[in-house]
Amino acid sequence: MSGKPFDNPTKPELAILKLLWRGEDLTARTIHDEIADEFGWSYSTVRTVLERMSEKGLISKHARDGVNYYDAEVTKVSVLGRMIADFSTRVLELDRAPAAAFFSDSKLLSEAELDELEAMLRKAEDQS
């Protein structure tokens, strides 16, 4: 996974990342089938978004048996931690991000990921 800086993903980019965070490489067709109803996108639009996400360093593309597969280049915790910290300061005007325990009911995060998120949020708080 990439360690380079990235912008917060857009809503569609986050939907694609959530699919990829499940742990399997996916084709553009599979991604399209999963999100087409939510966004009303054509297959070509999905491919365009995937290319832009690849350029941003959010995902990577590799060919296998003549088909392109995509996987996440950013971790779930790094993206969510950045989004939480940004929302906390920019929108809520908090001096510190909420404790990761606030997200303990999340279906997206495991216990280990919650611990990692907590450490990330505290580190960001200490640096500010």
N, CA, C and O atoms as a GROMACS GRO file, in nm:
protein
  512
    1MET      N    1   0.084  -0.118   0.000
    1MET     CA    2   0.000   0.000   0.000
    1MET      C    3   0.088   0.124   0.000
    1MET      O    4   0.195   0.128   0.062
    2SER      N    5   0.042   0.222  -0.069
    2SER     CA    6   0.117   0.345  -0.089
    2SER      C    7   0.126   0.427   0.039
    2SER      O    8   0.031   0.434   0.117
    3GLY      N    9   0.242   0.489   0.062
    3GLY     CA   10   0.258   0.577   0.175
    3GLY      C   11   0.254   0.724   0.134
    3GLY      O   12   0.273   0.812   0.218
    4LYS      N   13   0.229   0.751   0.006
    4LYS     CA   14   0.230   0.890  -0.038
    4LYS      C   15   0.100   0.960  -0.001
    4LYS      O   16  -0.004   0.896   0.012
    5PRO      N   17   0.107   1.094   0.014
    5PRO     CA   18  -0.012   1.170   0.054
    5PRO      C   19  -0.122   1.162  -0.053
    5PRO      O   20  -0.094   1.143  -0.171
    6PHE      N   21  -0.244   1.176  -0.008
    6PHE     CA   22  -0.358   1.171  -0.099
    6PHE      C   23  -0.466   1.264  -0.047
    6PHE      O   24  -0.470   1.296   0.072
    7ASP      N   25  -0.552   1.309  -0.138
    7ASP     CA   26  -0.667   1.389  -0.098
    7ASP      C   27  -0.776   1.296  -0.049
    7ASP      O   28  -0.780   1.178  -0.084
    8ASN      N   29  -0.865   1.350   0.034
    8ASN     CA   30  -0.979   1.269   0.076
    8ASN      C   31  -1.056   1.224  -0.047
    8ASN      O   32  -1.077   1.303  -0.139
    9PRO      N   33  -1.098   1.099  -0.050
    9PRO     CA   34  -1.171   1.050  -0.166
    9PRO      C   35  -1.311   1.111  -0.173
    9PRO      O   36  -1.370   1.148  -0.071
   10THR      N   37  -1.363   1.120  -0.295
   10THR     CA   38  -1.501   1.164  -0.316
   10THR      C   39  -1.594   1.050  -0.274
   10THR      O   40  -1.547   0.939  -0.247
   11LYS      N   41  -1.723   1.076  -0.268
   11LYS     CA   42  -1.819   0.972  -0.231
   11LYS      C   43  -1.808   0.850  -0.323
   11LYS      O   44  -1.803   0.737  -0.273
   12PRO      N   45  -1.805   0.867  -0.456
   12PRO     CA   46  -1.791   0.749  -0.543
   12PRO      C   47  -1.656   0.678  -0.525
   12PRO      O   48  -1.650   0.556  -0.528
   13GLU      N   49  -1.549   0.755  -0.506
   13GLU     CA   50  -1.418   0.693  -0.484
   13GLU      C   51  -1.419   0.612  -0.354
   13GLU      O   52  -1.362   0.503  -0.349
   14LEU      N   53  -1.483   0.664  -0.252
   14LEU     CA   54  -1.492   0.591  -0.126
   14LEU      C   55  -1.572   0.462  -0.143
   14LEU      O   56  -1.537   0.359  -0.086
   15ALA      N   57  -1.679   0.467  -0.221
   15ALA     CA   58  -1.758   0.346  -0.248
   15ALA      C   59  -1.672   0.240  -0.317
   15ALA      O   60  -1.681   0.121  -0.285
   16ILE      N   61  -1.589   0.283  -0.410
   16ILE     CA   62  -1.501   0.189  -0.480
   16ILE      C   63  -1.395   0.135  -0.384
   16ILE      O   64  -1.367   0.015  -0.384
   17LEU      N   65  -1.337   0.222  -0.302
   17LEU     CA   66  -1.238   0.175  -0.205
   17LEU      C   67  -1.299   0.074  -0.109
   17LEU      O   68  -1.234  -0.026  -0.076
   18LYS      N   69  -1.420   0.096  -0.064
   18LYS     CA   70  -1.485   0.001   0.027
   18LYS      C   71  -1.497  -0.137  -0.038
   18LYS      O   72  -1.479  -0.238   0.029
   19LEU      N   73  -1.526  -0.139  -0.167
   19LEU     CA   74  -1.531  -0.268  -0.238
   19LEU      C   75  -1.393  -0.334  -0.238
   19LEU      O   76  -1.380  -0.454  -0.214
   20LEU      N   77  -1.291  -0.254  -0.265
   20LEU     CA   78  -1.156  -0.309  -0.274
   20LEU      C   79  -1.098  -0.347  -0.139
   20LEU      O   80  -1.015  -0.437  -0.130
   21TRP      N   81  -1.142  -0.280  -0.034
   21TRP     CA   82  -1.094  -0.314   0.101
   21TRP      C   83  -1.143  -0.450   0.148
   21TRP      O   84  -1.096  -0.500   0.250
   22ARG      N   85  -1.236  -0.508   0.078
   22ARG     CA   86  -1.283  -0.642   0.115
   22ARG      C   87  -1.172  -0.745   0.097
   22ARG      O   88  -1.183  -0.857   0.147
   23GLY      N   89  -1.067  -0.707   0.026
   23GLY     CA   90  -0.951  -0.794   0.017
   23GLY      C   91  -0.930  -0.863  -0.115
   23GLY      O   92  -0.835  -0.941  -0.128
   24GLU      N   93  -1.012  -0.840  -0.212
   24GLU     CA   94  -0.991  -0.906  -0.340
   24GLU      C   95  -0.976  -0.803  -0.451
   24GLU      O   96  -1.039  -0.697  -0.449
   25ASP      N   97  -0.893  -0.836  -0.547
   25ASP     CA   98  -0.880  -0.751  -0.665
   25ASP      C   99  -1.009  -0.763  -0.746
   25ASP      O  100  -1.066  -0.872  -0.756
   26LEU      N  101  -1.053  -0.653  -0.802
   26LEU     CA  102  -1.177  -0.653  -0.879
   26LEU      C  103  -1.156  -0.596  -1.017
   26LEU      O  104  -1.069  -0.510  -1.037
   27THR      N  105  -1.234  -0.642  -1.111
   27THR     CA  106  -1.231  -0.586  -1.246
   27THR      C  107  -1.321  -0.463  -1.251
   27THR      O  108  -1.406  -0.443  -1.164
   28ALA      N  109  -1.303  -0.382  -1.354
   28ALA     CA  110  -1.390  -0.266  -1.373
   28ALA      C  111  -1.535  -0.310  -1.388
   28ALA      O  112  -1.626  -0.242  -1.340
   29ARG      N  113  -1.557  -0.422  -1.454
   29ARG     CA  114  -1.694  -0.473  -1.474
   29ARG      C  115  -1.758  -0.508  -1.340
   29ARG      O  116  -1.874  -0.475  -1.316
   30THR      N  117  -1.685  -0.574  -1.253
   30THR     CA  118  -1.738  -0.610  -1.122
   30THR      C  119  -1.768  -0.485  -1.040
   30THR      O  120  -1.872  -0.476  -0.975
   31ILE      N  121  -1.676  -0.390  -1.043
   31ILE     CA  122  -1.698  -0.264  -0.971
   31ILE      C  123  -1.821  -0.193  -1.027
   31ILE      O  124  -1.904  -0.145  -0.950
   32HIS      N  125  -1.832  -0.188  -1.158
   32HIS     CA  126  -1.950  -0.124  -1.220
   32HIS      C  127  -2.078  -0.192  -1.174
   32HIS      O  128  -2.174  -0.125  -1.136
   33ASP      N  129  -2.080  -0.323  -1.177
   33ASP     CA  130  -2.200  -0.397  -1.137
   33ASP      C  131  -2.240  -0.368  -0.993
   33ASP      O  132  -2.358  -0.366  -0.959
   34GLU      N  133  -2.139  -0.345  -0.906
   34GLU     CA  134  -2.166  -0.319  -0.765
   34GLU      C  135  -2.218  -0.177  -0.739
   34GLU      O  136  -2.302  -0.158  -0.651
   35ILE      N  137  -2.170  -0.077  -0.815
   35ILE     CA  138  -2.204   0.062  -0.783
   35ILE      C  139  -2.293   0.130  -0.886
   35ILE      O  140  -2.333   0.245  -0.865
   36ALA      N  141  -2.325   0.065  -0.997
   36ALA     CA  142  -2.402   0.128  -1.105
   36ALA      C  143  -2.535   0.183  -1.056
   36ALA      O  144  -2.571   0.296  -1.090
   37ASP      N  145  -2.607   0.108  -0.977
   37ASP     CA  146  -2.737   0.154  -0.929
   37ASP      C  147  -2.724   0.275  -0.837
   37ASP      O  148  -2.805   0.368  -0.845
   38GLU      N  149  -2.624   0.274  -0.751
   38GLU     CA  150  -2.606   0.383  -0.655
   38GLU      C  151  -2.574   0.515  -0.723
   38GLU      O  152  -2.622   0.620  -0.682
   39PHE      N  153  -2.492   0.511  -0.828
   39PHE     CA  154  -2.446   0.633  -0.891
   39PHE      C  155  -2.505   0.656  -1.030
   39PHE      O  156  -2.491   0.765  -1.086
   40GLY      N  157  -2.570   0.556  -1.087
   40GLY     CA  158  -2.628   0.570  -1.219
   40GLY      C  159  -2.524   0.587  -1.329
   40GLY      O  160  -2.547   0.656  -1.428
   41TRP      N  161  -2.409   0.526  -1.309
   41TRP     CA  162  -2.298   0.543  -1.402
   41TRP      C  163  -2.296   0.437  -1.510
   41TRP      O  164  -2.339   0.323  -1.489
   42SER      N  165  -2.245   0.475  -1.626
   42SER     CA  166  -2.218   0.380  -1.732
   42SER      C  167  -2.085   0.310  -1.701
   42SER      O  168  -2.009   0.353  -1.615
   43TYR      N  169  -2.060   0.204  -1.773
   43TYR     CA  170  -1.934   0.131  -1.756
   43TYR      C  171  -1.816   0.222  -1.789
   43TYR      O  172  -1.714   0.217  -1.720
   44SER      N  173  -1.827   0.304  -1.892
   44SER     CA  174  -1.716   0.391  -1.930
   44SER      C  175  -1.688   0.495  -1.823
   44SER      O  176  -1.572   0.533  -1.802
   45THR      N  177  -1.790   0.542  -1.754
   45THR     CA  178  -1.769   0.637  -1.644
   45THR      C  179  -1.692   0.571  -1.531
   45THR      O  180  -1.601   0.632  -1.475
   46VAL      N  181  -1.726   0.448  -1.499
   46VAL     CA  182  -1.654   0.374  -1.394
   46VAL      C  183  -1.507   0.360  -1.433
   46VAL      O  184  -1.419   0.379  -1.350
   47ARG      N  185  -1.482   0.328  -1.558
   47ARG     CA  186  -1.342   0.313  -1.603
   47ARG      C  187  -1.266   0.445  -1.593
   47ARG      O  188  -1.148   0.446  -1.556
   48THR      N  189  -1.332   0.554  -1.625
   48THR     CA  190  -1.269   0.686  -1.614
   48THR      C  191  -1.236   0.717  -1.469
   48THR      O  192  -1.126   0.765  -1.439
   49VAL      N  193  -1.330   0.690  -1.378
   49VAL     CA  194  -1.306   0.715  -1.236
   49VAL      C  195  -1.192   0.627  -1.186
   49VAL      O  196  -1.108   0.673  -1.108
   50LEU      N  197  -1.187   0.502  -1.229
   50LEU     CA  198  -1.080   0.412  -1.188
   50LEU      C  199  -0.944   0.465  -1.235
   50LEU      O  200  -0.846   0.460  -1.161
   51GLU      N  201  -0.938   0.515  -1.357
   51GLU     CA  202  -0.812   0.571  -1.408
   51GLU      C  203  -0.769   0.692  -1.325
   51GLU      O  204  -0.651   0.705  -1.291
   52ARG      N  205  -0.864   0.779  -1.292
   52ARG     CA  206  -0.831   0.896  -1.210
   52ARG      C  207  -0.786   0.856  -1.070
   52ARG      O  208  -0.693   0.915  -1.015
   53MET      N  209  -0.851   0.755  -1.014
   53MET     CA  210  -0.811   0.707  -0.882
   53MET      C  211  -0.670   0.648  -0.886
   53MET      O  212  -0.592   0.663  -0.792
   54SER      N  213  -0.638   0.581  -0.995
   54SER     CA  214  -0.504   0.526  -1.013
   54SER      C  215  -0.401   0.638  -1.022
   54SER      O  216  -0.294   0.628  -0.963
   55GLU      N  217  -0.433   0.743  -1.096
   55GLU     CA  218  -0.344   0.858  -1.107
   55GLU      C  219  -0.322   0.927  -0.973
   55GLU      O  220  -0.214   0.980  -0.946
   56LYS      N  221  -0.424   0.928  -0.889
   56LYS     CA  222  -0.416   0.989  -0.756
   56LYS      C  223  -0.340   0.901  -0.657
   56LYS      O  224  -0.304   0.948  -0.549
   57GLY      N  225  -0.314   0.776  -0.692
   57GLY     CA  226  -0.246   0.684  -0.602
   57GLY      C  227  -0.338   0.614  -0.505
   57GLY      O  228  -0.291   0.551  -0.410
   58LEU      N  229  -0.470   0.623  -0.526
   58LEU     CA  230  -0.565   0.556  -0.438
   58LEU      C  231  -0.576   0.407  -0.467
   58LEU      O  232  -0.600   0.327  -0.377
   59ILE      N  233  -0.559   0.371  -0.593
   59ILE     CA  234  -0.569   0.231  -0.634
   59ILE      C  235  -0.457   0.199  -0.732
   59ILE      O  236  -0.391   0.289  -0.785
   60SER      N  237  -0.436   0.072  -0.755
   60SER     CA  238  -0.342   0.029  -0.858
   60SER      C  239  -0.413  -0.065  -0.953
   60SER      O  240  -0.516  -0.125  -0.920
   61LYS      N  241  -0.356  -0.077  -1.071
   61LYS     CA  242  -0.415  -0.161  -1.176
   61LYS      C  243  -0.308  -0.259  -1.223
   61LYS      O  244  -0.193  -0.222  -1.243
   62HIS      N  245  -0.348  -0.383  -1.238
   62HIS     CA  246  -0.257  -0.481  -1.295
   62HIS      C  247  -0.336  -0.577  -1.383
   62HIS      O  248  -0.452  -0.609  -1.356
   63ALA      N  249  -0.271  -0.621  -1.489
   63ALA     CA  250  -0.336  -0.711  -1.586
   63ALA      C  251  -0.310  -0.856  -1.547
   63ALA      O  252  -0.201  -0.894  -1.506
   64ARG      N  253  -0.414  -0.934  -1.562
   64ARG     CA  254  -0.405  -1.078  -1.540
   64ARG      C  255  -0.494  -1.145  -1.643
   64ARG      O  256  -0.614  -1.118  -1.649
   65ASP      N  257  -0.436  -1.232  -1.723
   65ASP     CA  258  -0.509  -1.302  -1.828
   65ASP      C  259  -0.580  -1.204  -1.922
   65ASP      O  260  -0.692  -1.229  -1.967
   66GLY      N  261  -0.513  -1.092  -1.950
   66GLY     CA  262  -0.567  -0.994  -2.043
   66GLY      C  263  -0.677  -0.905  -1.986
   66GLY      O  264  -0.738  -0.828  -2.060
   67VAL      N  265  -0.701  -0.916  -1.856
   67VAL     CA  266  -0.806  -0.836  -1.791
   67VAL      C  267  -0.741  -0.750  -1.683
   67VAL      O  268  -0.655  -0.798  -1.609
   68ASN      N  269  -0.781  -0.623  -1.674
   68ASN     CA  270  -0.729  -0.535  -1.570
   68ASN      C  271  -0.801  -0.559  -1.438
   68ASN      O  272  -0.924  -0.568  -1.433
   69TYR      N  273  -0.723  -0.570  -1.333
   69TYR     CA  274  -0.775  -0.585  -1.198
   69TYR      C  275  -0.727  -0.465  -1.116
   69TYR      O  276  -0.618  -0.413  -1.140
   70TYR      N  277  -0.807  -0.424  -1.022
   70TYR     CA  278  -0.778  -0.308  -0.939
   70TYR      C  279  -0.772  -0.349  -0.793
   70TYR      O  280  -0.848  -0.435  -0.748
   71ASP      N  281  -0.680  -0.286  -0.718
   71ASP     CA  282  -0.678  -0.306  -0.575
   71ASP      C  283  -0.642  -0.174  -0.506
   71ASP      O  284  -0.584  -0.085  -0.568
   72ALA      N  285  -0.676  -0.163  -0.379
   72ALA     CA  286  -0.654  -0.040  -0.303
   72ALA      C  287  -0.506  -0.020  -0.276
   72ALA      O  288  -0.434  -0.115  -0.245
   73GLU      N  289  -0.462   0.102  -0.289
   73GLU     CA  290  -0.325   0.140  -0.256
   73GLU      C  291  -0.320   0.219  -0.126
   73GLU      O  292  -0.211   0.250  -0.076
   74VAL      N  293  -0.435   0.252  -0.071
   74VAL     CA  294  -0.443   0.323   0.057
   74VAL      C  295  -0.521   0.234   0.154
   74VAL      O  296  -0.615   0.165   0.114
   75THR      N  297  -0.481   0.236   0.277
   75THR     CA  298  -0.548   0.152   0.375
   75THR      C  299  -0.677   0.217   0.424
   75THR      O  300  -0.695   0.339   0.418
   76LYS      N  301  -0.764   0.133   0.469
   76LYS     CA  302  -0.891   0.179   0.525
   76LYS      C  303  -0.868   0.277   0.640
   76LYS      O  304  -0.931   0.382   0.645
   77VAL      N  305  -0.778   0.243   0.730
   77VAL     CA  306  -0.753   0.326   0.847
   77VAL      C  307  -0.691   0.460   0.808
   77VAL      O  308  -0.727   0.564   0.865
   78SER      N  309  -0.600   0.460   0.712
   78SER     CA  310  -0.538   0.587   0.672
   78SER      C  311  -0.641   0.682   0.611
   78SER      O  312  -0.638   0.802   0.638
   79VAL      N  313  -0.730   0.630   0.529
   79VAL     CA  314  -0.833   0.713   0.467
   79VAL      C  315  -0.933   0.761   0.571
   79VAL      O  316  -0.963   0.880   0.578
   80LEU      N  317  -0.984   0.670   0.651
   80LEU     CA  318  -1.084   0.708   0.751
   80LEU      C  319  -1.025   0.802   0.856
   80LEU      O  320  -1.091   0.897   0.898
   81GLY      N  321  -0.903   0.778   0.898
   81GLY     CA  322  -0.838   0.865   0.995
   81GLY      C  323  -0.824   1.006   0.942
   81GLY      O  324  -0.851   1.103   1.013
   82ARG      N  325  -0.782   1.018   0.819
   82ARG     CA  326  -0.767   1.150   0.757
   82ARG      C  327  -0.902   1.219   0.745
   82ARG      O  328  -0.915   1.338   0.774
   83MET      N  329  -1.004   1.144   0.702
   83MET     CA  330  -1.137   1.203   0.686
   83MET      C  331  -1.195   1.246   0.822
   83MET      O  332  -1.257   1.353   0.832
   84ILE      N  333  -1.176   1.166   0.924
   84ILE     CA  334  -1.227   1.199   1.057
   84ILE      C  335  -1.157   1.323   1.112
   84ILE      O  336  -1.221   1.414   1.164
   85ALA      N  337  -1.024   1.326   1.100
   85ALA     CA  338  -0.950   1.442   1.149
   85ALA      C  339  -0.989   1.568   1.074
   85ALA      O  340  -1.006   1.674   1.135
   86ASP      N  341  -1.005   1.558   0.942
   86ASP     CA  342  -1.043   1.673   0.861
   86ASP      C  343  -1.183   1.722   0.900
   86ASP      O  344  -1.204   1.842   0.919
   87PHE      N  345  -1.278   1.630   0.912
   87PHE     CA  346  -1.414   1.667   0.948
   87PHE      C  347  -1.419   1.729   1.088
   87PHE      O  348  -1.491   1.826   1.111
   88SER      N  349  -1.342   1.672   1.180
   88SER     CA  350  -1.342   1.720   1.318
   88SER      C  351  -1.293   1.865   1.326
   88SER      O  352  -1.351   1.946   1.398
   89THR      N  353  -1.187   1.896   1.254
   89THR     CA  354  -1.132   2.032   1.262
   89THR      C  355  -1.202   2.129   1.168
   89THR      O  356  -1.237   2.240   1.209
   90ARG      N  357  -1.222   2.089   1.044
   90ARG     CA  358  -1.276   2.181   0.944
   90ARG      C  359  -1.425   2.206   0.961
   90ARG      O  360  -1.470   2.320   0.948
   91VAL      N  361  -1.501   2.103   0.989
   91VAL     CA  362  -1.647   2.116   0.996
   91VAL      C  363  -1.694   2.142   1.140
   91VAL      O  364  -1.769   2.236   1.165
   92LEU      N  365  -1.649   2.058   1.233
   92LEU     CA  366  -1.696   2.070   1.370
   92LEU      C  367  -1.616   2.171   1.453
   92LEU      O  368  -1.657   2.208   1.563
   93GLU      N  369  -1.502   2.214   1.400
   93GLU     CA  370  -1.414   2.309   1.468
   93GLU      C  371  -1.371   2.258   1.606
   93GLU      O  372  -1.363   2.334   1.702
   94LEU      N  373  -1.344   2.129   1.611
   94LEU     CA  374  -1.293   2.068   1.734
   94LEU      C  375  -1.142   2.084   1.740
   94LEU      O  376  -1.075   2.088   1.637
   95ASP      N  377  -1.089   2.094   1.859
   95ASP     CA  378  -0.944   2.102   1.875
   95ASP      C  379  -0.880   1.964   1.862
   95ASP      O  380  -0.759   1.953   1.839
   96ARG      N  381  -0.960   1.861   1.877
   96ARG     CA  382  -0.908   1.725   1.864
   96ARG      C  383  -1.014   1.635   1.804
   96ARG      O  384  -1.134   1.661   1.815
   97ALA      N  385  -0.968   1.530   1.740
   97ALA     CA  386  -1.059   1.433   1.680
   97ALA      C  387  -1.124   1.350   1.790
   97ALA      O  388  -1.064   1.331   1.896
   98PRO      N  389  -1.244   1.300   1.766
   98PRO     CA  390  -1.307   1.213   1.866
   98PRO      C  391  -1.227   1.084   1.883
   98PRO      O  392  -1.154   1.042   1.793
   99ALA      N  393  -1.242   1.022   1.997
   99ALA     CA  394  -1.175   0.894   2.022
   99ALA      C  395  -1.230   0.789   1.927
   99ALA      O  396  -1.348   0.791   1.892
  100ALA      N  397  -1.144   0.698   1.887
  100ALA     CA  398  -1.185   0.593   1.794
  100ALA      C  399  -1.297   0.508   1.852
  100ALA      O  400  -1.372   0.445   1.778
  101ALA      N  401  -1.309   0.504   1.985
  101ALA     CA  402  -1.417   0.428   2.049
  101ALA      C  403  -1.554   0.475   2.001
  101ALA      O  404  -1.651   0.399   2.003
  102PHE      N  405  -1.562   0.600   1.959
  102PHE     CA  406  -1.686   0.656   1.905
  102PHE      C  407  -1.735   0.574   1.786
  102PHE      O  408  -1.855   0.569   1.759
  103PHE      N  409  -1.643   0.510   1.714
  103PHE     CA  410  -1.674   0.435   1.593
  103PHE      C  411  -1.682   0.285   1.618
  103PHE      O  412  -1.680   0.206   1.523
  104SER      N  413  -1.691   0.244   1.744
  104SER     CA  414  -1.686   0.101   1.777
  104SER      C  415  -1.801   0.020   1.718
  104SER      O  416  -1.788  -0.101   1.704
  105ASP      N  417  -1.911   0.083   1.686
  105ASP     CA  418  -2.023   0.011   1.625
  105ASP      C  419  -2.014   0.003   1.472
  105ASP      O  420  -2.103  -0.051   1.408
  106SER      N  421  -1.907   0.055   1.416
  106SER     CA  422  -1.889   0.054   1.271
  106SER      C  423  -1.879  -0.088   1.218
  106SER      O  424  -1.807  -0.171   1.273
  107LYS      N  425  -1.951  -0.116   1.113
  107LYS     CA  426  -1.943  -0.246   1.048
  107LYS      C  427  -1.822  -0.254   0.956
  107LYS      O  428  -1.786  -0.361   0.908
  108LEU      N  429  -1.759  -0.139   0.933
  108LEU     CA  430  -1.646  -0.131   0.841
  108LEU      C  431  -1.512  -0.161   0.909
  108LEU      O  432  -1.418  -0.203   0.842
  109LEU      N  433  -1.504  -0.139   1.041
  109LEU     CA  434  -1.377  -0.149   1.111
  109LEU      C  435  -1.372  -0.267   1.207
  109LEU      O  436  -1.466  -0.292   1.282
  110SER      N  437  -1.262  -0.340   1.202
  110SER     CA  438  -1.238  -0.449   1.297
  110SER      C  439  -1.181  -0.389   1.426
  110SER      O  440  -1.148  -0.271   1.429
  111GLU      N  441  -1.170  -0.470   1.531
  111GLU     CA  442  -1.111  -0.423   1.657
  111GLU      C  443  -0.968  -0.375   1.636
  111GLU      O  444  -0.928  -0.272   1.690
  112ALA      N  445  -0.892  -0.450   1.558
  112ALA     CA  446  -0.753  -0.412   1.531
  112ALA      C  447  -0.747  -0.280   1.454
  112ALA      O  448  -0.661  -0.196   1.481
  113GLU      N  449  -0.838  -0.261   1.360
  113GLU     CA  450  -0.841  -0.136   1.285
  113GLU      C  451  -0.884  -0.020   1.373
  113GLU      O  452  -0.834   0.092   1.356
  114LEU      N  453  -0.975  -0.043   1.467
  114LEU     CA  454  -1.013   0.061   1.563
  114LEU      C  455  -0.893   0.103   1.647
  114LEU      O  456  -0.872   0.222   1.672
  115ASP      N  457  -0.814   0.005   1.691
  115ASP     CA  458  -0.693   0.036   1.768
  115ASP      C  459  -0.595   0.118   1.685
  115ASP      O  460  -0.536   0.214   1.733
  116GLU      N  461  -0.579   0.078   1.560
  116GLU     CA  462  -0.489   0.150   1.470
  116GLU      C  463  -0.540   0.293   1.445
  116GLU      O  464  -0.461   0.387   1.441
  117LEU      N  465  -0.671   0.307   1.428
  117LEU     CA  466  -0.731   0.438   1.408
  117LEU      C  467  -0.710   0.526   1.530
  117LEU      O  468  -0.678   0.644   1.518
  118GLU      N  469  -0.729   0.469   1.648
  118GLU     CA  470  -0.708   0.543   1.773
  118GLU      C  471  -0.565   0.597   1.778
  118GLU      O  472  -0.544   0.714   1.810
  119ALA      N  473  -0.469   0.512   1.748
  119ALA     CA  474  -0.329   0.554   1.750
  119ALA      C  475  -0.304   0.664   1.647
  119ALA      O  476  -0.232   0.760   1.676
  120MET      N  477  -0.362   0.651   1.530
  120MET     CA  478  -0.344   0.752   1.425
  120MET      C  479  -0.404   0.886   1.467
  120MET      O  480  -0.341   0.990   1.447
  121LEU      N  481  -0.523   0.884   1.523
  121LEU     CA  482  -0.589   1.008   1.565
  121LEU      C  483  -0.511   1.075   1.678
  121LEU      O  484  -0.497   1.198   1.680
  122ARG      N  485  -0.460   0.997   1.772
  122ARG     CA  486  -0.382   1.054   1.882
  122ARG      C  487  -0.250   1.112   1.831
  122ARG      O  488  -0.207   1.217   1.877
  123LYS      N  489  -0.187   1.044   1.737
  123LYS     CA  490  -0.061   1.093   1.679
  123LYS      C  491  -0.086   1.226   1.608
  123LYS      O  492  -0.008   1.320   1.623
  124ALA      N  493  -0.194   1.235   1.531
  124ALA     CA  494  -0.227   1.360   1.460
  124ALA      C  495  -0.255   1.470   1.562
  124ALA      O  496  -0.217   1.586   1.541
  125GLU      N  497  -0.320   1.436   1.669
  125GLU     CA  498  -0.351   1.534   1.774
  125GLU      C  499  -0.222   1.585   1.840
  125GLU      O  500  -0.209   1.705   1.866
  126ASP      N  501  -0.129   1.495   1.866
  126ASP     CA  502  -0.003   1.533   1.929
  126ASP      C  503   0.082   1.622   1.839
  126ASP      O  504   0.158   1.706   1.888
  127GLN      N  505   0.068   1.606   1.707
  127GLN     CA  506   0.146   1.683   1.613
  127GLN      C  507   0.088   1.822   1.588
  127GLN      O  508   0.156   1.908   1.533
  128SER      N  509  -0.037   1.843   1.628
  128SER     CA  510  -0.099   1.974   1.604
  128SER      C  511  -0.083   2.068   1.719
  128SER      O  512  -0.130   2.182   1.713
   0.00000   0.00000   0.00000
